[in-house]
Amino acid sequence: MSDIDSLTNCTSDLPGQDVHDADINITQLLSTCIDAARRGCEVIRNVRHKSLHSTEILDSVLYKIADDPRSALTEADGASQKVIIECITKIYEKEIDAGRIKIVGEEEDDHSTDLECDESFDTQYSECMNTHFDNYNCPRPDVEPIRKDMFNEEQNDTSSQVRGVKGDEIIIFIDPMDGTREFVEGRIQNVQCLIGITINGKSVAGAMGIPMMHENQIEIAYGLIKKRESEEDKEEEVVPVLSGVKYFDSINPLDPSDKQSSSDDKGDDCDVDITLMVYSGDSKKPALSLAMDCLENIALKSDEAENDVGCNMNPPIQKIVAGGCGNKMLSVQRHYECISKRRAAHEECSESSPMVGSLSIAPPGSSSWDTAAPTAVLLAADPKARVTDLLGRPLIYDGDNLLNNCGIVVSSGYVASRIHTRLCEGLCDNEELREVLGAAPPTNDIDEIPTDICETR
């Protein structure tokens, strides 16, 4: 092994340094999570393939809530998480044992915090981890080592280095298969494998595996950010470090009937740029109905019809029903990227007119593992994007309070961000919503409603 390889395989910056004191290289940790997500996606593809040829797989679906498809638990959930945790533990076992890194997974595991689930199942269960990988046709770490070096070249630039220091609380949140209902009901393009990294309660890095969008490849969207103090107002601001997509050739086949077309925005004119895209699910929960009503009848009927550059602050909207928390949040990120590329390519859609952007609204029901990874991926692409609850408060990742009990609002784009604020202000004043959420009465201090990304983070 070369000196460079030796350094790459160390989990701290200084080999031999006490694990309790050494900095943890978050860029290397993200690389590890990307590789783990890729292998988790292989498990999902494997189970999907088998489910089309055997009724045993989908007939054994568990429901955490009786007969509620949103609470479905399949073999893919547990088997994928088992692979992901093994991959991360293989590299960071000392840091985990020392309490420097905590893992919180949706499905029950010795390493993770979890909601109670009476039983789990695995039609190919094996206590031998190598056998488990083999059973799901997933690359074994002893044969294909976990990669921590995907961003070695970028790390030569000190601005791309992000570290967790002694005293930081580093938590890895895992949702081995976000969109289980989508998996069960056949909308497999919405299924994702999410791994998010948080430091001191804030999302900083994420890997979002998309296992079944492509016939022969697994797609991983990733993002890494860091914080710095703004010189103007001494508030924290988001600094993008890494943002992009990696593709991996898949071992497990995707059936011809499962072939999907890309969901990227395809418009070739400026119409999309003047429309507010609103992504939400089909939940019948009162909180979503109240939020959508507030959006249409209060937030989009503001007296602020135009801003100082003539931008329409009450734009037309297009509602899009989308499944999976991660999928909705990634849709916001990809809409931003799509519009940004279009505006850069066409002078008539120039930066002189602020971007309208998009929103995603979700009622209570998601958890920390649903939002940690997508938040980092979104902010790495658009540092002015916002992720809050329905009342405008930031989501906190402490590893204990796992449920997003007050729902989620996500926005990206100049106009969308301001509508985000107006929506949360309106919802704070909505007594019916506050009763549904069990939230305390609003304060009179309007400044508590975030107005830009610095305050939401």
C-alpha distance (Angstrom), angle and dihedral (degrees) to the residues before:
residue distance angle dihedral
M1 . . .
S2 3.80 . .
D3 3.79 124.0 .
I4 3.79 89.2 -108.1
D5 3.80 92.4 52.2
S6 3.79 90.2 47.5
L7 3.78 91.5 53.7
T8 3.82 91.7 46.7
N9 3.80 91.3 55.1
C10 3.81 93.4 53.7
T11 3.81 115.4 97.1
S12 3.79 93.9 -151.3
D13 3.78 130.8 53.2
L14 3.80 93.0 -115.8
P15 3.83 116.1 45.3
G16 3.80 110.7 -132.9
Q17 3.80 94.1 24.1
D18 3.81 114.2 133.6
V19 3.81 109.6 -90.6
H20 3.81 90.1 -132.6
D21 3.82 91.7 59.2
A22 3.80 104.9 31.7
D23 3.79 122.2 103.5
I24 3.80 115.0 -113.5
N25 3.77 113.7 -131.8
I26 3.82 103.7 -132.0
T27 3.80 92.1 -168.3
Q28 3.80 89.7 60.1
L29 3.80 90.2 43.5
L30 3.81 89.5 54.0
S31 3.80 90.2 50.4
T32 3.80 88.8 52.5
C33 3.81 90.8 49.9
I34 3.80 91.9 49.6
D35 3.80 89.8 54.0
A36 3.81 90.8 45.4
A37 3.82 91.2 49.8
R38 3.80 90.1 49.8
R39 3.80 90.3 55.1
G40 3.80 91.7 44.5
C41 3.80 87.6 54.5
E42 3.80 89.9 53.7
V43 3.81 88.5 57.8
I44 3.81 91.2 50.7
R45 3.81 91.9 50.1
N46 3.80 90.2 47.5
V47 3.81 93.4 51.8
R48 3.82 90.7 45.0
H49 3.80 91.3 52.7
K50 3.79 91.8 49.0
S51 3.80 92.6 45.9
L52 3.81 90.4 60.7
H53 3.77 90.5 55.3
S54 3.81 100.5 37.0
T55 3.81 131.4 42.3
E56 3.81 89.4 -153.7
I57 3.81 93.1 82.9
L58 3.79 103.7 51.7
D59 3.80 93.9 29.9
S60 3.81 87.7 64.1
V61 3.81 95.6 59.8
L62 3.80 114.1 142.2
Y63 3.79 123.4 -150.1
K64 3.80 119.0 -149.5
I65 3.81 84.4 -159.9
A66 3.80 112.7 37.9
D67 3.83 112.6 -97.5
D68 3.83 92.8 -14.4
P69 3.83 106.9 133.5
R70 3.82 90.1 -158.1
S71 3.80 89.3 65.0
A72 3.81 95.9 50.4
L73 3.80 118.5 141.6
T74 3.79 119.3 -166.0
E75 3.75 136.4 -178.0
A76 3.80 88.7 -99.3
D77 3.83 91.9 63.3
G78 3.78 96.6 56.8
A79 3.80 97.5 34.8
S80 3.81 92.5 49.2
Q81 3.80 93.9 49.0
K82 3.79 90.5 49.6
V83 3.82 89.6 56.0
I84 3.81 93.7 45.2
I85 3.79 95.0 50.3
E86 3.80 91.6 46.8
C87 3.82 90.5 52.9
I88 3.80 93.8 49.9
T89 3.80 93.5 42.4
K90 3.78 90.6 50.1
I91 3.81 89.3 65.1
Y92 3.81 103.4 27.7
E93 3.81 103.7 33.3
K94 3.81 93.5 124.6
E95 3.80 92.9 49.1
I96 3.81 90.9 48.4
D97 3.82 93.1 47.5
A98 3.82 89.9 48.0
G99 3.80 91.7 51.9
R100 3.81 93.4 -115.8
I101 3.82 91.1 118.9
K102 3.78 125.5 33.4
I103 3.80 123.9 -165.0
V104 3.79 120.6 -149.1
G105 3.79 114.6 -174.6
E106 3.77 131.2 -179.7
E107 3.79 94.2 -131.2
E108 3.76 120.2 60.8
D109 3.80 115.9 -90.2
D110 3.81 137.3 151.3
H111 3.82 90.3 -110.4
S112 3.77 97.5 46.1
T113 3.77 143.6 73.1
D114 3.79 110.2 -128.9
L115 3.77 146.4 173.2
E116 3.78 110.1 -103.2
C117 3.79 114.4 -85.4
D118 3.79 118.8 176.6
E119 3.79 96.6 -146.0
S120 3.74 143.9 -3.3
F121 3.76 129.4 -157.9
D122 3.74 139.2 -153.3
T123 3.79 119.3 -179.6
Q124 3.81 88.7 -156.8
Y125 3.79 99.2 37.7
S126 3.78 117.5 167.2
E127 3.78 129.8 167.4
C128 3.80 87.9 -149.7
M129 3.80 105.6 88.3
N130 3.81 93.7 -154.0
T131 3.79 89.4 54.7
H132 3.80 90.1 47.6
F133 3.81 90.8 55.4
D134 3.80 90.5 46.5
N135 3.80 93.0 49.0
Y136 3.80 90.1 59.8
N137 3.81 95.6 39.1
C138 3.78 89.5 -116.2
P139 3.84 123.8 150.6
R140 3.80 109.3 -98.3
P141 3.83 117.7 -131.5
D142 3.82 91.2 -131.9
V143 3.81 89.9 57.0
E144 3.81 100.3 34.0
P145 3.83 107.8 25.2
I146 3.79 119.7 -135.7
R147 3.79 110.1 -98.3
K148 3.79 119.8 -125.4
D149 3.77 93.3 160.8
M150 3.82 104.2 71.5
F151 3.79 90.5 113.4
N152 3.80 100.8 35.8
E153 3.78 92.2 120.7
E154 3.80 92.4 50.5
Q155 3.80 90.8 50.1
N156 3.79 90.7 64.9
D157 3.79 83.4 76.7
T158 3.81 107.1 74.1
S159 3.82 90.4 -149.3
S160 3.82 87.7 67.0
Q161 3.79 94.1 56.2
V162 3.79 118.7 104.9
R163 3.79 120.2 177.2
G164 3.75 138.7 -176.4
V165 3.80 109.4 -138.9
K166 3.77 132.6 -157.8
G167 3.79 109.7 -66.0
D168 3.81 95.3 26.6
E169 3.79 116.6 126.4
I170 3.79 105.6 -132.5
I171 3.80 116.4 -171.5
I172 3.80 128.2 179.1
F173 3.80 112.4 -153.1
I174 3.80 116.1 -158.4
D175 3.77 129.2 -165.1
P176 3.82 100.4 176.1
M177 3.80 92.3 -166.3
D178 3.78 118.3 12.1
G179 3.79 110.1 -168.1
T180 3.80 98.9 36.6
R181 3.79 89.4 161.7
E182 3.81 87.9 54.7
F183 3.81 89.2 51.7
V184 3.80 93.1 50.0
E185 3.81 94.0 45.4
G186 3.81 95.1 44.6
R187 3.82 102.8 -107.9
I188 3.76 89.2 124.4
Q189 3.82 97.0 159.0
N190 3.83 87.0 73.0
V191 3.81 94.4 55.4
Q192 3.81 117.0 107.6
C193 3.78 140.8 176.0
L194 3.81 109.7 -137.5
I195 3.81 130.2 -161.9
G196 3.80 117.1 172.2
I197 3.80 129.7 -177.3
T198 3.80 120.6 -151.2
I199 3.79 131.3 -174.8
N200 3.79 120.2 -159.0
G201 3.79 93.0 -16.3
K202 3.83 98.2 -46.4
S203 3.78 129.7 103.1
V204 3.82 112.4 -116.6
A205 3.80 106.6 159.2
G206 3.76 139.7 19.6
A207 3.79 145.0 178.1
M208 3.80 118.1 -157.3
G209 3.80 113.0 -167.9
I210 3.80 116.8 -156.6
P211 3.80 103.3 -165.8
M212 3.79 104.0 176.8
M213 3.79 109.8 33.0
H214 3.81 94.1 93.1
E215 3.78 130.9 47.4
N216 3.79 97.9 -132.5
Q217 3.79 105.4 11.3
I218 3.78 141.6 65.7
E219 3.79 115.4 -139.4
I220 3.80 122.6 -148.5
A221 3.81 120.0 -169.3
Y222 3.79 111.6 -162.1
G223 3.77 140.5 -178.6
L224 3.81 139.2 -178.6
I225 3.79 126.8 -172.4
K226 3.77 137.9 174.0
K227 3.78 133.5 -160.8
R228 3.75 130.5 -123.1
E229 3.78 133.1 175.7
S230 3.77 114.0 -100.1
E231 3.79 112.9 -121.2
E232 3.79 91.4 -142.5
D233 3.79 105.3 50.4
K234 3.82 103.8 7.2
E235 3.80 89.8 -120.5
E236 3.79 123.0 132.3
E237 3.77 116.0 -96.8
V238 3.77 128.8 -164.7
V239 3.80 117.4 -112.2
P240 3.83 115.7 -167.0
V241 3.80 112.2 -134.2
L242 3.81 105.9 168.8
S243 3.79 129.8 8.1
G244 3.76 128.9 163.3
V245 3.78 150.3 85.5
K246 3.79 132.0 -85.5
Y247 3.79 126.1 -161.7
F248 3.79 125.6 -151.8
D249 3.78 127.2 -169.6
S250 3.78 107.9 -113.8
I251 3.78 124.7 -129.6
N252 3.80 95.6 -160.9
P253 3.81 117.2 71.2
L254 3.77 125.2 -120.7
D255 3.77 111.4 -138.6
P256 3.83 115.7 -116.6
S257 3.80 89.7 -118.0
D258 3.81 88.6 58.9
K259 3.79 97.0 55.5
Q260 3.80 110.2 130.2
S261 3.77 133.9 -161.9
S262 3.79 119.6 -131.7
S263 3.81 115.6 -86.3
D264 3.81 94.5 -150.4
D265 3.81 117.7 128.4
K266 3.82 109.3 -92.2
G267 3.80 104.1 -173.8
D268 3.78 114.6 132.0
D269 3.81 98.7 -163.8
C270 3.78 137.8 57.1
D271 3.83 97.7 -96.0
V272 3.79 92.6 97.2
D273 3.79 90.5 52.0
I274 3.83 92.8 60.5
T275 3.82 93.6 46.5
L276 3.80 125.2 83.1
M277 3.79 108.2 -132.4
V278 3.81 112.0 -147.8
Y279 3.81 118.1 -164.5
S280 3.80 118.5 -165.1
G281 3.78 139.8 142.6
D282 3.78 132.2 -113.4
S283 3.80 95.5 -103.5
K284 3.81 116.5 146.4
K285 3.79 91.8 -150.7
P286 3.82 112.5 134.3
A287 3.81 92.1 -128.3
L288 3.81 91.9 63.9
S289 3.81 93.0 47.2
L290 3.79 91.1 49.5
A291 3.81 92.2 47.1
M292 3.80 93.4 49.8
D293 3.81 90.9 46.9
C294 3.80 90.2 51.1
L295 3.80 90.7 48.4
E296 3.79 94.3 52.8
N297 3.81 100.4 36.6
I298 3.80 103.3 33.6
A299 3.81 114.4 13.6
L300 3.82 93.6 44.0
K301 3.81 94.5 43.4
S302 3.76 97.3 58.7
D303 3.81 123.7 148.9
E304 3.81 85.1 -125.0
A305 3.82 92.4 85.7
E306 3.80 93.1 158.6
N307 3.78 134.2 14.9
D308 3.78 127.1 -137.8
V309 3.81 92.8 -80.6
G310 3.77 94.5 50.5
C311 3.80 96.9 -102.6
N312 3.80 116.6 153.9
M313 3.82 105.6 -114.2
N314 3.83 92.1 -172.3
P315 3.82 99.8 53.0
P316 3.81 127.0 174.2
I317 3.78 113.2 -93.7
Q318 3.77 136.3 -139.8
K319 3.80 116.2 -155.8
I320 3.77 117.4 -147.0
V321 3.80 121.7 -171.8
A322 3.80 108.2 -143.7
G323 3.79 132.2 171.7
G324 3.78 127.7 -137.2
C325 3.80 124.7 41.2
G326 3.80 93.1 -119.5
N327 3.79 91.7 46.9
K328 3.81 92.4 54.0
M329 3.80 92.5 48.5
L330 3.80 92.3 46.1
S331 3.81 88.3 50.8
V332 3.81 88.4 59.8
Q333 3.80 90.7 50.2
R334 3.79 94.4 47.2
H335 3.79 92.8 46.5
Y336 3.81 87.6 55.5
E337 3.80 92.0 49.6
C338 3.81 92.8 45.3
I339 3.81 93.5 50.9
S340 3.81 91.6 43.9
K341 3.81 91.1 54.9
R342 3.80 92.3 46.0
R343 3.79 92.8 49.6
A344 3.78 91.0 48.8
A345 3.80 91.3 51.3
H346 3.82 98.7 45.7
E347 3.77 122.4 53.7
E348 3.80 91.4 -156.6
C349 3.81 88.2 63.0
S350 3.78 93.9 47.7
E351 3.76 131.1 154.6
S352 3.82 89.7 -98.7
S353 3.81 88.0 89.0
P354 3.83 115.3 56.7
M355 3.80 116.6 -118.4
V356 3.80 117.0 -102.6
G357 3.80 94.2 -154.2
S358 3.79 129.5 171.9
L359 3.79 146.0 -71.8
S360 3.78 135.0 -147.2
I361 3.79 120.2 -159.5
A362 3.79 125.9 -171.2
P363 3.82 133.0 171.8
P364 3.81 123.9 -132.1
G365 3.79 111.4 -62.3
S366 3.78 106.3 88.0
S367 3.79 126.3 96.7
S368 3.79 139.7 -151.1
W369 3.80 92.3 -87.3
D370 3.83 89.7 56.5
T371 3.81 95.5 55.6
A372 3.83 109.0 26.7
A373 3.82 96.8 80.5
P374 3.84 98.0 37.8
T375 3.81 91.4 49.6
A376 3.81 92.8 57.4
V377 3.80 92.7 43.6
L378 3.81 90.7 51.3
L379 3.81 95.7 46.0
A380 3.80 91.9 46.9
A381 3.81 88.2 58.6
D382 3.80 97.1 37.7
P383 3.82 113.7 18.4
K384 3.81 90.3 -171.0
A385 3.80 92.9 57.8
R386 3.79 116.9 115.2
V387 3.80 134.4 -139.9
T388 3.81 117.9 -175.6
D389 3.76 141.0 139.7
L390 3.81 120.4 -94.6
L391 3.80 89.8 -85.7
G392 3.80 94.3 54.0
R393 3.79 97.5 -103.2
P394 3.82 123.1 135.1
L395 3.79 120.3 -105.4
I396 3.79 111.7 -112.1
Y397 3.79 124.1 -150.1
D398 3.80 108.7 -156.5
G399 3.80 98.3 142.6
D400 3.81 91.7 -120.8
N401 3.80 106.4 66.1
L402 3.77 96.4 52.3
L403 3.80 103.0 163.6
N404 3.79 123.3 85.7
N405 3.78 90.0 -139.3
C406 3.80 94.6 174.7
G407 3.79 98.4 49.5
I408 3.80 128.3 -120.7
V409 3.79 138.9 -83.5
V410 3.81 118.4 -170.9
S411 3.80 125.2 -176.3
S412 3.78 139.8 175.1
G413 3.78 125.7 179.6
Y414 3.82 135.0 52.6
V415 3.80 96.7 -90.3
A416 3.81 94.9 36.2
S417 3.81 90.3 54.8
R418 3.79 92.1 55.3
I419 3.80 92.0 45.2
H420 3.80 86.2 50.1
T421 3.81 88.9 58.4
R422 3.81 93.7 46.2
L423 3.80 90.8 47.9
C424 3.80 93.1 52.3
E425 3.81 91.5 45.5
G426 3.80 89.8 53.0
L427 3.80 92.7 46.9
C428 3.81 91.5 49.4
D429 3.81 87.8 58.9
N430 3.81 93.2 46.0
E431 3.80 106.6 101.8
E432 3.81 92.7 -170.5
L433 3.80 91.9 55.9
R434 3.78 92.8 45.6
E435 3.79 89.0 52.1
V436 3.81 90.5 50.1
L437 3.80 90.7 49.7
G438 3.78 94.9 40.3
A439 3.81 88.3 -127.9
A440 3.79 126.6 159.3
P441 3.81 119.7 -106.3
P442 3.82 114.8 -82.7
T443 3.78 121.5 -98.6
N444 3.79 122.8 -123.7
D445 3.79 91.7 -119.9
I446 3.77 104.2 102.2
D447 3.79 90.4 -172.2
E448 3.78 88.2 75.3
I449 3.79 87.9 74.7
P450 3.83 105.1 85.6
T451 3.80 114.9 -117.6
D452 3.78 101.1 -175.7
I453 3.76 142.6 12.5
C454 3.79 94.6 -89.2
E455 3.81 91.5 63.0
T456 3.82 95.5 43.3
R457 3.78 91.8 54.6
